Amino acid sequence: MIYELRIYDCLPGRLPALLKRFSDQTLAIWERHGIRQAGFFTTAIGEN
């Protein structure tokens, strides 16, 4: 099995919109292409 690590950066306060896009759109696209997710992780730096 091949694993691919993807890292996405977003501006402060935009993480909820990025996560919503993944849940509403991206995961369905990946599923159609047979891509299975191994995990999702977030790191918050700073106050925002």
mmCIF file as Biopython writes it, N, C-alpha, C and O atoms, coordinates in Angstrom:
data_model
#
loop_
_atom_site.group_PDB
_atom_site.id
_atom_site.type_symbol
_atom_site.label_atom_id
_atom_site.label_alt_id
_atom_site.label_comp_id
_atom_site.label_asym_id
_atom_site.label_entity_id
_atom_site.label_seq_id
_atom_site.pdbx_PDB_ins_code
_atom_site.Cartn_x
_atom_site.Cartn_y
_atom_site.Cartn_z
_atom_site.occupancy
_atom_site.B_iso_or_equiv
_atom_site.auth_seq_id
_atom_site.auth_asym_id
_atom_site.pdbx_PDB_model_num
ATOM 1   N N  . MET A ? 1  ? 0.842   -1.171 0.000  1.0 0.0 1  A 1 
ATOM 2   C CA . MET A ? 1  ? 0.000   0.000  0.000  1.0 0.0 1  A 1 
ATOM 3   C C  . MET A ? 1  ? 0.890   1.238  0.000  1.0 0.0 1  A 1 
ATOM 4   O O  . MET A ? 1  ? 1.927   1.263  0.663  1.0 0.0 1  A 1 
ATOM 5   N N  . ILE A ? 2  ? 0.492   2.239  -0.727 1.0 0.0 2  A 1 
ATOM 6   C CA . ILE A ? 2  ? 1.208   3.506  -0.795 1.0 0.0 2  A 1 
ATOM 7   C C  . ILE A ? 2  ? 0.472   4.536  0.053  1.0 0.0 2  A 1 
ATOM 8   O O  . ILE A ? 2  ? -0.749  4.667  -0.031 1.0 0.0 2  A 1 
ATOM 9   N N  . TYR A ? 3  ? 1.219   5.258  0.863  1.0 0.0 3  A 1 
ATOM 10  C CA . TYR A ? 3  ? 0.655   6.346  1.654  1.0 0.0 3  A 1 
ATOM 11  C C  . TYR A ? 3  ? 1.198   7.667  1.131  1.0 0.0 3  A 1 
ATOM 12  O O  . TYR A ? 3  ? 2.352   7.752  0.710  1.0 0.0 3  A 1 
ATOM 13  N N  . GLU A ? 4  ? 0.370   8.681  1.162  1.0 0.0 4  A 1 
ATOM 14  C CA . GLU A ? 4  ? 0.770   10.019 0.731  1.0 0.0 4  A 1 
ATOM 15  C C  . GLU A ? 4  ? 0.438   10.999 1.844  1.0 0.0 4  A 1 
ATOM 16  O O  . GLU A ? 4  ? -0.684  11.021 2.351  1.0 0.0 4  A 1 
ATOM 17  N N  . LEU A ? 5  ? 1.412   11.801 2.218  1.0 0.0 5  A 1 
ATOM 18  C CA . LEU A ? 5  ? 1.206   12.817 3.245  1.0 0.0 5  A 1 
ATOM 19  C C  . LEU A ? 5  ? 0.953   14.147 2.559  1.0 0.0 5  A 1 
ATOM 20  O O  . LEU A ? 5  ? 1.763   14.605 1.753  1.0 0.0 5  A 1 
ATOM 21  N N  . ARG A ? 6  ? -0.168  14.758 2.881  1.0 0.0 6  A 1 
ATOM 22  C CA . ARG A ? 6  ? -0.493  16.083 2.356  1.0 0.0 6  A 1 
ATOM 23  C C  . ARG A ? 6  ? -0.578  17.050 3.521  1.0 0.0 6  A 1 
ATOM 24  O O  . ARG A ? 6  ? -1.155  16.739 4.563  1.0 0.0 6  A 1 
ATOM 25  N N  . ILE A ? 7  ? 0.001   18.222 3.336  1.0 0.0 7  A 1 
ATOM 26  C CA . ILE A ? 7  ? -0.022  19.249 4.372  1.0 0.0 7  A 1 
ATOM 27  C C  . ILE A ? 7  ? -0.677  20.493 3.790  1.0 0.0 7  A 1 
ATOM 28  O O  . ILE A ? 7  ? -0.264  20.995 2.745  1.0 0.0 7  A 1 
ATOM 29  N N  . TYR A ? 8  ? -1.695  20.981 4.474  1.0 0.0 8  A 1 
ATOM 30  C CA . TYR A ? 8  ? -2.415  22.177 4.050  1.0 0.0 8  A 1 
ATOM 31  C C  . TYR A ? 8  ? -2.222  23.258 5.110  1.0 0.0 8  A 1 
ATOM 32  O O  . TYR A ? 8  ? -2.373  22.998 6.304  1.0 0.0 8  A 1 
ATOM 33  N N  . ASP A ? 9  ? -1.892  24.454 4.676  1.0 0.0 9  A 1 
ATOM 34  C CA . ASP A ? 9  ? -1.787  25.609 5.569  1.0 0.0 9  A 1 
ATOM 35  C C  . ASP A ? 9  ? -2.978  26.520 5.307  1.0 0.0 9  A 1 
ATOM 36  O O  . ASP A ? 9  ? -3.444  26.636 4.173  1.0 0.0 9  A 1 
ATOM 37  N N  . CYS A ? 10 ? -3.464  27.162 6.354  1.0 0.0 10 A 1 
ATOM 38  C CA . CYS A ? 10 ? -4.555  28.117 6.159  1.0 0.0 10 A 1 
ATOM 39  C C  . CYS A ? 10 ? -4.338  29.330 7.056  1.0 0.0 10 A 1 
ATOM 40  O O  . CYS A ? 10 ? -3.605  29.275 8.043  1.0 0.0 10 A 1 
ATOM 41  N N  . LEU A ? 11 ? -4.979  30.398 6.693  1.0 0.0 11 A 1 
ATOM 42  C CA . LEU A ? 11 ? -4.878  31.641 7.451  1.0 0.0 11 A 1 
ATOM 43  C C  . LEU A ? 11 ? -5.618  31.517 8.780  1.0 0.0 11 A 1 
ATOM 44  O O  . LEU A ? 11 ? -6.536  30.706 8.904  1.0 0.0 11 A 1 
ATOM 45  N N  . PRO A ? 12 ? -5.226  32.314 9.775  1.0 0.0 12 A 1 
ATOM 46  C CA . PRO A ? 12 ? -5.933  32.281 11.061 1.0 0.0 12 A 1 
ATOM 47  C C  . PRO A ? 12 ? -7.437  32.500 10.881 1.0 0.0 12 A 1 
ATOM 48  O O  . PRO A ? 12 ? -7.867  33.395 10.153 1.0 0.0 12 A 1 
ATOM 49  N N  . GLY A ? 13 ? -8.214  31.672 11.552 1.0 0.0 13 A 1 
ATOM 50  C CA . GLY A ? 13 ? -9.667  31.786 11.491 1.0 0.0 13 A 1 
ATOM 51  C C  . GLY A ? 13 ? -10.312 31.066 10.321 1.0 0.0 13 A 1 
ATOM 52  O O  . GLY A ? 13 ? -11.539 31.018 10.241 1.0 0.0 13 A 1 
ATOM 53  N N  . ARG A ? 14 ? -9.519  30.502 9.406  1.0 0.0 14 A 1 
ATOM 54  C CA . ARG A ? 14 ? -10.069 29.861 8.210  1.0 0.0 14 A 1 
ATOM 55  C C  . ARG A ? 14 ? -10.134 28.336 8.312  1.0 0.0 14 A 1 
ATOM 56  O O  . ARG A ? 14 ? -10.632 27.681 7.396  1.0 0.0 14 A 1 
ATOM 57  N N  . LEU A ? 15 ? -9.642  27.765 9.403  1.0 0.0 15 A 1 
ATOM 58  C CA . LEU A ? 15 ? -9.663  26.312 9.544  1.0 0.0 15 A 1 
ATOM 59  C C  . LEU A ? 15 ? -11.074 25.735 9.468  1.0 0.0 15 A 1 
ATOM 60  O O  . LEU A ? 15 ? -11.259 24.718 8.799  1.0 0.0 15 A 1 
ATOM 61  N N  . PRO A ? 16 ? -12.083 26.326 10.118 1.0 0.0 16 A 1 
ATOM 62  C CA . PRO A ? 16 ? -13.434 25.764 9.989  1.0 0.0 16 A 1 
ATOM 63  C C  . PRO A ? 16 ? -13.905 25.675 8.530  1.0 0.0 16 A 1 
ATOM 64  O O  . PRO A ? 16 ? -14.548 24.696 8.152  1.0 0.0 16 A 1 
ATOM 65  N N  . ALA A ? 17 ? -13.596 26.675 7.719  1.0 0.0 17 A 1 
ATOM 66  C CA . ALA A ? 17 ? -14.002 26.645 6.307  1.0 0.0 17 A 1 
ATOM 67  C C  . ALA A ? 17 ? -13.261 25.549 5.550  1.0 0.0 17 A 1 
ATOM 68  O O  . ALA A ? 17 ? -13.847 24.883 4.697  1.0 0.0 17 A 1 
ATOM 69  N N  . LEU A ? 18 ? -11.981 25.355 5.852  1.0 0.0 18 A 1 
ATOM 70  C CA . LEU A ? 18 ? -11.205 24.300 5.194  1.0 0.0 18 A 1 
ATOM 71  C C  . LEU A ? 18 ? -11.750 22.924 5.559  1.0 0.0 18 A 1 
ATOM 72  O O  . LEU A ? 18 ? -11.906 22.068 4.688  1.0 0.0 18 A 1 
ATOM 73  N N  . LEU A ? 19 ? -12.036 22.708 6.827  1.0 0.0 19 A 1 
ATOM 74  C CA . LEU A ? 19 ? -12.588 21.422 7.259  1.0 0.0 19 A 1 
ATOM 75  C C  . LEU A ? 19 ? -13.966 21.174 6.654  1.0 0.0 19 A 1 
ATOM 76  O O  . LEU A ? 19 ? -14.293 20.041 6.301  1.0 0.0 19 A 1 
ATOM 77  N N  . LYS A ? 20 ? -14.774 22.222 6.532  1.0 0.0 20 A 1 
ATOM 78  C CA . LYS A ? 20 ? -16.098 22.083 5.915  1.0 0.0 20 A 1 
ATOM 79  C C  . LYS A ? 20 ? -15.969 21.691 4.450  1.0 0.0 20 A 1 
ATOM 80  O O  . LYS A ? 20 ? -16.716 20.840 3.969  1.0 0.0 20 A 1 
ATOM 81  N N  . ARG A ? 21 ? -15.026 22.304 3.737  1.0 0.0 21 A 1 
ATOM 82  C CA . ARG A ? 21 ? -14.824 21.957 2.332  1.0 0.0 21 A 1 
ATOM 83  C C  . ARG A ? 21 ? -14.434 20.488 2.194  1.0 0.0 21 A 1 
ATOM 84  O O  . ARG A ? 21 ? -14.913 19.801 1.291  1.0 0.0 21 A 1 
ATOM 85  N N  . PHE A ? 22 ? -13.568 20.004 3.083  1.0 0.0 22 A 1 
ATOM 86  C CA . PHE A ? 22 ? -13.190 18.599 3.027  1.0 0.0 22 A 1 
ATOM 87  C C  . PHE A ? 22 ? -14.392 17.700 3.271  1.0 0.0 22 A 1 
ATOM 88  O O  . PHE A ? 22 ? -14.593 16.725 2.546  1.0 0.0 22 A 1 
ATOM 89  N N  . SER A ? 23 ? -15.192 18.012 4.281  1.0 0.0 23 A 1 
ATOM 90  C CA . SER A ? 23 ? -16.334 17.145 4.593  1.0 0.0 23 A 1 
ATOM 91  C C  . SER A ? 23 ? -17.428 17.228 3.537  1.0 0.0 23 A 1 
ATOM 92  O O  . SER A ? 23 ? -18.099 16.232 3.270  1.0 0.0 23 A 1 
ATOM 93  N N  . ASP A ? 24 ? -17.618 18.396 2.934  1.0 0.0 24 A 1 
ATOM 94  C CA . ASP A ? 24 ? -18.704 18.577 1.963  1.0 0.0 24 A 1 
ATOM 95  C C  . ASP A ? 24 ? -18.328 18.197 0.533  1.0 0.0 24 A 1 
ATOM 96  O O  . ASP A ? 24 ? -19.202 17.806 -0.241 1.0 0.0 24 A 1 
ATOM 97  N N  . GLN A ? 25 ? -17.055 18.304 0.165  1.0 0.0 25 A 1 
ATOM 98  C CA . GLN A ? 25 ? -16.672 18.120 -1.240 1.0 0.0 25 A 1 
ATOM 99  C C  . GLN A ? 25 ? -15.522 17.135 -1.441 1.0 0.0 25 A 1 
ATOM 100 O O  . GLN A ? 25 ? -15.661 16.154 -2.170 1.0 0.0 25 A 1 
ATOM 101 N N  . THR A ? 26 ? -14.405 17.397 -0.801 1.0 0.0 26 A 1 
ATOM 102 C CA . THR A ? 26 ? -13.177 16.663 -1.101 1.0 0.0 26 A 1 
ATOM 103 C C  . THR A ? 26 ? -13.292 15.175 -0.806 1.0 0.0 26 A 1 
ATOM 104 O O  . THR A ? 26 ? -12.849 14.357 -1.612 1.0 0.0 26 A 1 
ATOM 105 N N  . LEU A ? 27 ? -13.869 14.807 0.319  1.0 0.0 27 A 1 
ATOM 106 C CA . LEU A ? 27 ? -13.965 13.388 0.669  1.0 0.0 27 A 1 
ATOM 107 C C  . LEU A ? 27 ? -14.780 12.605 -0.352 1.0 0.0 27 A 1 
ATOM 108 O O  . LEU A ? 27 ? -14.452 11.455 -0.643 1.0 0.0 27 A 1 
ATOM 109 N N  . ALA A ? 28 ? -15.821 13.197 -0.895 1.0 0.0 28 A 1 
ATOM 110 C CA . ALA A ? 28 ? -16.633 12.521 -1.916 1.0 0.0 28 A 1 
ATOM 111 C C  . ALA A ? 28 ? -15.821 12.307 -3.193 1.0 0.0 28 A 1 
ATOM 112 O O  . ALA A ? 28 ? -15.931 11.261 -3.832 1.0 0.0 28 A 1 
ATOM 113 N N  . ILE A ? 29 ? -15.015 13.287 -3.561 1.0 0.0 29 A 1 
ATOM 114 C CA . ILE A ? 29 ? -14.164 13.150 -4.751 1.0 0.0 29 A 1 
ATOM 115 C C  . ILE A ? 29 ? -13.161 12.025 -4.540 1.0 0.0 29 A 1 
ATOM 116 O O  . ILE A ? 29 ? -12.974 11.179 -5.415 1.0 0.0 29 A 1 
ATOM 117 N N  . TRP A ? 30 ? -12.517 12.017 -3.376 1.0 0.0 30 A 1 
ATOM 118 C CA . TRP A ? 30 ? -11.545 10.963 -3.094 1.0 0.0 30 A 1 
ATOM 119 C C  . TRP A ? 30 ? -12.209 9.590  -3.100 1.0 0.0 30 A 1 
ATOM 120 O O  . TRP A ? 30 ? -11.633 8.627  -3.606 1.0 0.0 30 A 1 
ATOM 121 N N  . GLU A ? 31 ? -13.401 9.491  -2.548 1.0 0.0 31 A 1 
ATOM 122 C CA . GLU A ? 31 ? -14.111 8.204  -2.514 1.0 0.0 31 A 1 
ATOM 123 C C  . GLU A ? 31 ? -14.398 7.697  -3.925 1.0 0.0 31 A 1 
ATOM 124 O O  . GLU A ? 31 ? -14.244 6.506  -4.197 1.0 0.0 31 A 1 
ATOM 125 N N  . ARG A ? 32 ? -14.811 8.581  -4.817 1.0 0.0 32 A 1 
ATOM 126 C CA . ARG A ? 32 ? -15.072 8.184  -6.208 1.0 0.0 32 A 1 
ATOM 127 C C  . ARG A ? 32 ? -13.817 7.642  -6.888 1.0 0.0 32 A 1 
ATOM 128 O O  . ARG A ? 32 ? -13.909 6.810  -7.791 1.0 0.0 32 A 1 
ATOM 129 N N  . HIS A ? 33 ? -12.655 8.106  -6.462 1.0 0.0 33 A 1 
ATOM 130 C CA . HIS A ? 33 ? -11.392 7.670  -7.053 1.0 0.0 33 A 1 
ATOM 131 C C  . HIS A ? 33 ? -10.738 6.538  -6.263 1.0 0.0 33 A 1 
ATOM 132 O O  . HIS A ? 33 ? -9.611  6.140  -6.559 1.0 0.0 33 A 1 
ATOM 133 N N  . GLY A ? 34 ? -11.438 6.028  -5.270 1.0 0.0 34 A 1 
ATOM 134 C CA . GLY A ? 34 ? -10.929 4.907  -4.493 1.0 0.0 34 A 1 
ATOM 135 C C  . GLY A ? 34 ? -9.842  5.275  -3.493 1.0 0.0 34 A 1 
ATOM 136 O O  . GLY A ? 34 ? -9.091  4.407  -3.047 1.0 0.0 34 A 1 
ATOM 137 N N  . ILE A ? 35 ? -9.752  6.546  -3.140 1.0 0.0 35 A 1 
ATOM 138 C CA . ILE A ? 35 ? -8.748  7.005  -2.183 1.0 0.0 35 A 1 
ATOM 139 C C  . ILE A ? 35 ? -9.327  6.882  -0.772 1.0 0.0 35 A 1 
ATOM 140 O O  . ILE A ? 35 ? -10.389 7.431  -0.478 1.0 0.0 35 A 1 
ATOM 141 N N  . ARG A ? 36 ? -8.626  6.166  0.084  1.0 0.0 36 A 1 
ATOM 142 C CA . ARG A ? 36 ? -9.068  6.008  1.471  1.0 0.0 36 A 1 
ATOM 143 C C  . ARG A ? 36 ? -8.186  6.848  2.380  1.0 0.0 36 A 1 
ATOM 144 O O  . ARG A ? 36 ? -6.975  6.926  2.174  1.0 0.0 36 A 1 
ATOM 145 N N  . GLN A ? 37 ? -8.775  7.464  3.368  1.0 0.0 37 A 1 
ATOM 146 C CA . GLN A ? 37 ? -8.047  8.322  4.289  1.0 0.0 37 A 1 
ATOM 147 C C  . GLN A ? 37 ? -7.527  7.499  5.461  1.0 0.0 37 A 1 
ATOM 148 O O  . GLN A ? 37 ? -8.242  6.659  6.008  1.0 0.0 37 A 1 
ATOM 149 N N  . ALA A ? 38 ? -6.281  7.747  5.836  1.0 0.0 38 A 1 
ATOM 150 C CA . ALA A ? 38 ? -5.699  7.081  7.002  1.0 0.0 38 A 1 
ATOM 151 C C  . ALA A ? 38 ? -5.890  7.925  8.256  1.0 0.0 38 A 1 
ATOM 152 O O  . ALA A ? 38 ? -5.910  7.390  9.364  1.0 0.0 38 A 1 
ATOM 153 N N  . GLY A ? 39 ? -6.032  9.244  8.094  1.0 0.0 39 A 1 
ATOM 154 C CA . GLY A ? 39 ? -6.233  10.098 9.260  1.0 0.0 39 A 1 
ATOM 155 C C  . GLY A ? 39 ? -6.140  11.560 8.909  1.0 0.0 39 A 1 
ATOM 156 O O  . GLY A ? 39 ? -5.598  11.943 7.873  1.0 0.0 39 A 1 
ATOM 157 N N  . PHE A ? 40 ? -6.679  12.365 9.792  1.0 0.0 40 A 1 
ATOM 158 C CA . PHE A ? 40 ? -6.623  13.822 9.667  1.0 0.0 40 A 1 
ATOM 159 C C  . PHE A ? 40 ? -6.138  14.377 10.996 1.0 0.0 40 A 1 
ATOM 160 O O  . PHE A ? 40 ? -6.566  13.929 12.060 1.0 0.0 40 A 1 
ATOM 161 N N  . PHE A ? 41 ? -5.247  15.349 10.930 1.0 0.0 41 A 1 
ATOM 162 C CA . PHE A ? 41 ? -4.673  15.926 12.135 1.0 0.0 41 A 1 
ATOM 163 C C  . PHE A ? 41 ? -4.595  17.435 11.966 1.0 0.0 41 A 1 
ATOM 164 O O  . PHE A ? 41 ? -4.372  17.920 10.856 1.0 0.0 41 A 1 
ATOM 165 N N  . THR A ? 42 ? -4.773  18.179 13.042 1.0 0.0 42 A 1 
ATOM 166 C CA . THR A ? 42 ? -4.637  19.633 12.995 1.0 0.0 42 A 1 
ATOM 167 C C  . THR A ? 42 ? -3.696  20.079 14.109 1.0 0.0 42 A 1 
ATOM 168 O O  . THR A ? 42 ? -3.619  19.456 15.168 1.0 0.0 42 A 1 
ATOM 169 N N  . THR A ? 43 ? -2.994  21.153 13.850 1.0 0.0 43 A 1 
ATOM 170 C CA . THR A ? 43 ? -2.116  21.773 14.831 1.0 0.0 43 A 1 
ATOM 171 C C  . THR A ? 43 ? -2.447  23.254 14.877 1.0 0.0 43 A 1 
ATOM 172 O O  . THR A ? 43 ? -2.406  23.937 13.854 1.0 0.0 43 A 1 
ATOM 173 N N  . ALA A ? 44 ? -2.772  23.745 16.047 1.0 0.0 44 A 1 
ATOM 174 C CA . ALA A ? 44 ? -3.070  25.170 16.211 1.0 0.0 44 A 1 
ATOM 175 C C  . ALA A ? 44 ? -1.860  25.844 16.851 1.0 0.0 44 A 1 
ATOM 176 O O  . ALA A ? 44 ? -1.345  25.386 17.871 1.0 0.0 44 A 1 
ATOM 177 N N  . ILE A ? 45 ? -1.416  26.938 16.235 1.0 0.0 45 A 1 
ATOM 178 C CA . ILE A ? 45 ? -0.279  27.693 16.750 1.0 0.0 45 A 1 
ATOM 179 C C  . ILE A ? 45 ? -0.747  29.111 17.033 1.0 0.0 45 A 1 
ATOM 180 O O  . ILE A ? 45 ? -1.309  29.761 16.152 1.0 0.0 45 A 1 
ATOM 181 N N  . GLY A ? 46 ? -0.529  29.592 18.225 1.0 0.0 46 A 1 
ATOM 182 C CA . GLY A ? 46 ? -0.923  30.950 18.578 1.0 0.0 46 A 1 
ATOM 183 C C  . GLY A ? 46 ? -2.336  31.012 19.129 1.0 0.0 46 A 1 
ATOM 184 O O  . GLY A ? 46 ? -2.978  29.989 19.367 1.0 0.0 46 A 1 
ATOM 185 N N  . GLU A ? 47 ? -2.800  32.230 19.325 1.0 0.0 47 A 1 
ATOM 186 C CA . GLU A ? 47 ? -4.113  32.442 19.939 1.0 0.0 47 A 1 
ATOM 187 C C  . GLU A ? 47 ? -5.265  32.233 18.977 1.0 0.0 47 A 1 
ATOM 188 O O  . GLU A ? 47 ? -6.356  31.865 19.413 1.0 0.0 47 A 1 
ATOM 189 N N  . ASN A ? 48 ? -5.067  32.453 17.688 1.0 0.0 48 A 1 
ATOM 190 C CA . ASN A ? 48 ? -6.152  32.328 16.722 1.0 0.0 48 A 1 
ATOM 191 C C  . ASN A ? 48 ? -6.203  30.930 16.193 1.0 0.0 48 A 1 
ATOM 192 O O  . ASN A ? 48 ? -7.054  30.616 15.360 1.0 0.0 48 A 1 
#
